[in-house]
């Protein structure tokens, strides 16, 4: 990518983060109702801190940091960079104000764009690309975190009237048959990919059939009506403990009112659309539903092999694969090496993309990963038999 192209990409990506926040009131920028949700203000500042830390402080000898305290406040998990506030305290950072965070963004943007207007620095461009991909990840997190924040407000406020995001439906039905054999898995090409998509390797896959469609609300309601949340035989042991200890009886954001199911959407509380694709389920729920249907979830390798014949991108699709390194995986030296590798434990891989994924931020080799109980992302289910 040339400096001209990356400069344009930088402007577009940075603008989108602020566009996502335009419907918010000042009070919406701060809450952190649970540890796994970060306030929108923190996302805006952290994605800016990334460029300040890895680009400006490394490649611009004349640069002066906006505020020395921001390194402590907005570092996420980079131990190589220094001390940081604990994740659960992000909502307690009422100061700096959101006005000051936007000033920070514009200050850093000004200096990055000036740097990109000067002589080409080859070593800098891959880090800017990583920073843009990183910010796109946070854009999706901002959308899902805002939904969690507003969705747990007792009056179910509207983010944007036209922003339902869960009304998408399947374009086709039936199954795709995949023949057993040796297939290559992992990224190949010259464009950007994360290190966890490397290295490309061979794997043997048995015959299988994978659904062209994702599970719908109507199908999942049938599981619920059949007592799916009460039948321990359908659940993994950890999943059953999660259901019973937390009183789980429906997907996240679902509420039964006067005998009818409603769900919170970014367009407000609406009646569940039975034909729409199911969203906001955990790996435990996906596994139990598959068991009830006498099918299973695909492995991430099966999903990747079949992806060329599937329509995908509406929901992050749970797979039955643990998040582990590919053969030959190596972590980069220093802080950048903390990006993916150290999280390869106790998480499951999701494939595809979702309605909240930023433009140009999806590919068939992308390996998303979350813990088995997490469901605030736009997650869904595709079955295999």
N, C-alpha and C positions, 0 to 999 in steps of 0.2 A: 504494500500500500504506500502511495506517495504521500509526502507531507501535505500536499493540497487536499488529497482525498481524506486524510486522517484529520485534517483541520475542519473540514466540513462535517465529518462524522462526529467530531468532538462537539461542535456547536449544536448539532441535532440531538445528540444523546443528552447533553446537559440541559437543553431546553425542555426535553420531554419530562425529566424529573420534576421540573417546576410546573409544567402543565398539569401533571398528575395531582399536584397539590393545590391547584387554583380553586377548586370547590370548597376547600377546607376553611373553617373559621380558626382564629388564633388558638382557641382552646383545644381544637382537635389535634394540634401538632405535638402535644405533650404527654398524654396518658400512656401508660404501660400496664394494661390490666393483668397480664400474665408474663412470666419471664421470657417466653419464646417470641413475644411480640415486641418490636421496637417502635418508639414514637417516630412519626414522620420527620420531625425536626432532627432526630439523630441520624436517620438515613441520609437526609440532605447534607448534613455536616460530615458524616463518615465518608461518603463517596467523594467529597471534596478533599478531606484529609488524605485520601489515597493518592490523589494527584499531587498534593502539596508534598507528601512524604516521599513518594517513589519517583516523582518527575522533577519538581522544582528544586527540592533540597539536594537532589543528586546531580542535576544537569545545569542549573543556573546558579553560578557562584555569587551573583549579586542579589539573589532573592532573600528577603527577610520575611520570616513567618508572620502570619496575621496575628496570632495570639499564642504564646508558648503553652498556655494551659490546654489548648485544643488537642494536643498530642495525647494527653492523659484522658480527656473527656471522650474522644472520638476514635481512638484506636479500638478495634473490635477484639481480635484474638492474636495479634502478632507479638509474640513474646520477644522476638529479636529487636523490636522497636522500643520496648520499654514498658513501664508500669501503665496501667489503665484502670478506669472505673469498672467495677463488676457489672455484668450484663443486667442483673436485676435492678440496678440503680439508674438505668438510662432514663426512666420516667421521672426521676427526682431532679434531673438537671433542668430546672426552670430557667436558670441563667446559664449561658447567654440566651438572650431573647431570640425569637424567630427572625426578627428584623436584623439582628447581628449575624445570624447564620446565613441569611441571604447576602449580606454584605461580604461575608467570608467567601461564599461561592463566587461572587462577582470579582472579588479581588484575585482569587486563584485563577479564574477563567482568563482574566486580563493577562496575567503573567504567562499562563500556558500558551495562549494564542500568540503572544509576543515571541515566545520561544519557538513556536512552530513557524513563525514568519522569518526566522533567521536561517543560518546554515543548517543543513541536514545533519542530524546526529543519529547515526544508524542504531546504536544501542538503545536509544530512547523510544523509537517507534514501537517495538514489541511491548514495552511497558505501558505505553499509552493505549495500545489495543487492549491489553489486559485490563487497564483501568476502565475503558469503555464497556467491555463485557461485564466487568464487576459492577459498574453502575446500572447496567441493564438488569442484572440479577436483583439489585436493590430496588429497581423500579417495580418489578413484580412483587417483591416483598412489601413495598409501600402500599400497593393496591390491596394485598391480602391482609396486611396489618391494619390499614384503615378500615377494611371491612370488619375485622375482629373488634376494633375499638368501637365503631358505630353500631355493630351488630349486638354488642353487649350493653349498649345504652338502652334503658327501659322504654324509651319512646321510639326506637328504631328509626333514627333520622335518615333522610335521603342524602346520599352523596351526590348523585346526578340522576335526574329523572329517566334518562335514556340509557342508563348504565347497568342494566340487569345482570348481564354477563353469564347467567346460568340458563338462558333460554335456548341455547344451541341444540340442534337435533342431528341425528345420524343421517348421512347422505345415502347409505346403502346397507343391505343386510346380507346374511349368509356367512359362510366360512371360506377362508383361503387355505388350501392344502399345501404343505411344505414337505418336500421329499427329503428323506434322511440323507446325510452326507457330511462332508467336511466343508465348513464355511469359514471365511475370514471375518474377523470382528475387530472393530476399532477404527479410528480415523485414519484416512489417507488423503493427501492433498496438500496444497500450498497455503490455504487460507487459515484463519485462526481456529484453534481448538484448545480446550483445556488439557492439562497434562494427564488427567485421569482417563482421557480417551485414547491414550497411547500406552504400550505399543500394540500395533496391529498384530493379531495372532490367529491361529487356526483353532477351531473347536468342532467337535462332532455332535451333530444334532439328529435325534430320532425323528421318524415321521410324526407330524402333528397337524392339527387344524386350528386356526385362530380366527376368532370372530372379526368380521369386517366392521361391526358396530360396537359401540361402548354401551354398557348397561344403562338403561333409562330409569327415571324415577318410578315409572309404572312397574317395571320389573322388580325394583327394589322394594316398593310398597307391597308387592306380593310376598316377598321374603319376610317383611315385617308382619304382615297379616297372618302368615303361617306360623308365627311364633319364633322367628329366627333369632331374636334377641333373648329368648327364654330357653333355647335348646342348647345346653352345654356341649352336646355331641358334635355340633357344627364348628366349635371354636377351638383354636389353639389354647393351651392352658394359660399362657400369659394373657391372651386376648379375653378369655372368660373372666380372669381376675380383673382385668381392666373394665369390662362391662359391669360386673357386679359391684366393684368398689366405687365406681363413678356414676352408677345409675344410668348407663347409656341405653337408650331405646330408639334412637333415630340418628340420621346424619347430623353433623354440625349445622346450626342455624335453623333447624326444623322445630316448629312449635304446633302443637295440636290445639285448635281453638274451635269450640262448639262442634266437635266431632269431625273437623276438617283440618288437613295439614297445610300449614303455611311455612314459608321460609323467608329469612331475611336476605335481601339482595341489596346491591349498592343503589338500586332504585327504590328501596324501602321494603316493607313487609308485603309479600305477595303470596297468592295461593300457589301451591306446588303445581307446576306444569307436568302432568304425567308423561308426556312425550319427550320432554327435555332430557338431556344427558345428565345422569347422576353426578353430583359433585360433593366435595367435602366429606370423604370417608377415609378412615384409617386403613392401614394394611390389615389389621385384625378384622375389620368389617369386610374388606375385599376378600380375604381368605375364607371367612365364614360363608359369605354369599356364594363363592365358587363351590364350596363344599355342598351347600344346599342344592345347587344346580347340578351336582355330580360332575363338575368340571374342575379346572384349576386355573391359576394365574400363569402367564408365560414367564419363562426365564428372560433375563435381559438379552441373552444371545438369540433366543427364538424371536423376540420382538424385533431386534435389529435386522435379522435375516428376512423377516416378513414385512418390514416397514415399507419397502418399495411398492408393495401391493395393497397397502392400507391407507385410508384417510386418517390422518392424525393431527393433533394440535389443539384439540378442544379441551382436553384435560391431561394433567400429568397422570400417567398410567402406572399403577403399582405393578412391579414384577416380583417374582419369587426368588430374586437373586440378592444376596448380601452385597453390600458395597465394599469391594475388595480391590486391591491393585491388579492390573493386568500383568502378564509376564513381561519382565524387563522394565517395569515402572521404576522411575527414579525421581526423587524430589530435587528441585532446584536448590542451590545453596542460599542461605540467608532467609530473610522474611518471606520472600515470594514462594519459597518452598513450603511455607505453612498453609498455602491456599487450599489444598485439597487432601494431601496425603495423610495428615494427622487425624482426619475424620473417618478413616477407613476402619471403623469398628462399630458394631451394634446398630447399623442403619441398613435400610433396604433401598434398592435402586428403583427410581421411577424413570420412565422413558417418554419421549414425545415433547410436548409443550402444552401450554394452556391458553385460554382466552385472555389471561392476564400477562402472558409473556410478551416482552417488547419486540417490535419488528426486527427482523434479521437476527434473531437470537435463538434460533432453533436449528437442529440438524439431527439426522437419524442416529448419530453416535453419541449425542449428548447424554451424560449420565448425571441425572439429578439424584439427590439422596436425602431421606428424612427418616426419623425414628418411627417405629411401628405404630405408635399411638397418635401421631400428629396428623391433623386433617384440616388445618386452616388454609392450606393451599387448595387450588382448584384441582383436586385429585379425583380420579375415576377408575373404572374397572373395565378391562377387556379380558374375555375368557378364552381358554384353550381346551380342546378335547383331543 
